[in-house]
């Protein structure tokens, strides 16, 4: 193998990209017109656009989750925050005299996002302030939050009829789905804050060893508060997208199990659950893989009874391919009796 | 905003407290087990609040329990069978007089129902059936006949296309995989349309009875199948989600693609009246009064029929316009 090719194969994102390409190839074979994109009613239309459109909420939630996991934490409450923010926004819009008034919709969106921030701060308080283990601290909001969302919707599905609200998750801007533009903006800001400023380093340092970071003069509590609040904000925006996409808020089902998908996306993207390093681009790829998998299942017509099995198989393959130990065993058994194990190199790569 | 936070805290505290004491003894005095004039205690394990239909069903049961003077212990399983089994076990431990529940899925109930039988607590199934061979495990099943609903939907379709010879491409949005309404509506529909080979189900996927998934699945259907004539959605909510997908594809729901759904919730009836849905098979959620009657009879030791069907009808667009103002749900 030439050195260039080896470097390419060893790149952190090689396997996620390979899997995404593999899934797309599967569609190329089994689905007609999968790669066909056309302009319909002044916006882009096609299966690939759908993947971005329906994947946008997961990408956002996974982005927040990445930072939380980088601090060696976890946030199980994102699904509930998704439900609460969508429910609160739809409740307010449904009470508006004119559901299309931009001011009213903006106010509803604002209130929902502020509540998401507060919920995130609550998580942060439990984790950083009181020192509860993240999985337990956020479990509280995961369970209670569903109840709160149902309290807001009164157990009913709130249907709204607002074109301005519809824009967030179901609308288009400059022919692109509006949701994906939001994701791009948030991603850009996050990448700037974490990779161009010191924040990313601080997060990784807290994830590596919170106590050592504190002794080194890093305000680890403030860092933890920030990531949990940011994570909830991402979930809040995702909640707006999901409810806006179907113009209704469903307290019980919106964002159900999205926390698991988000954690999966983070892991597929190569961020270690042990914390200490993270990859935003990897997470974005992970979220895209999950959404592509879902769309693939619908497009090629996997029977509903076997859908979960099919997903499980793909995820297992993805995780195995991602594991350096597994790859070393299977692919390099004969070629690698001496020399450094492949894991060693991965530990130091922390670039964006 | 403070109110909401305190509401959240209270909800959290309640949930934790409930998790703590489920399985423990409940201090309401109900150890008697249905002795005569004592207030009947009913344990009801609901599926969840996954649709407008379900919440109407919950409301009807809660209200009619109050009217009938029956103490209702209510639990929400959030569409998880294990939660429902837990709830039923806790009702057995609390020695309620009668247990009623709508099974999330059809199979896997034998063990817990055996436990109820051993504790001599009668069980009433509502809305959804179980596939258990041993019918002595429950006293009666009150609910809609989903096979019949599927047949009604299929029959309407057959009547609509009776003069046409062209093939009719149908896509189907199934309910939660493994649930009785999904299985039965699917098979009832197939029984009727299979008589004529021109009807072809070209794609069928689960939309999990929700709008969001209904929309997402329909988007994929629209892209991989250029010619779709009819959509058969196992409930209104998935149909409503699909309508958005169809509109997004530049087609007219109800005209370019004919839509049949089941349930007849308020939002669904509204869409029917607006011409976006063509036909709705009703599935009546207001079964509370009938359930309370049955519960009283069962506790009193009277014999009840093994199967009680709720009163149901179907709606066309014209009928929807007429009845919409007076609908309760």
Interface residues (C-beta under 8 A of the other chain):
Chain A: X31 X32 X33 X34 X36 X40 X41 X45 X46 X47 X50 X54 X114 X115 X118 X119 X122 X140 X141 X143 X144 X145 X146 X147 X148 X150 X151 X155 X156 X157 X159 X170 X242 X245 X246 X247 X248 X250 X251 X252 X253 X254 X294 X295 X297 X298 X299 X300 X301 X304 X305 X307
Chain B: X1 X4 X5 X7 X8 X11 X12 X14 X15 X16 X48 X49 X50 X51 X52 X55 X58 X78 X79 X174 X177 X178 X203 X204 X205 X206 X208 X210 X211 X212 X215 X216 X217 X219 X220 X221 X223 X224 X226 X237 X240 X241 X244 X248 X249 X250 X267
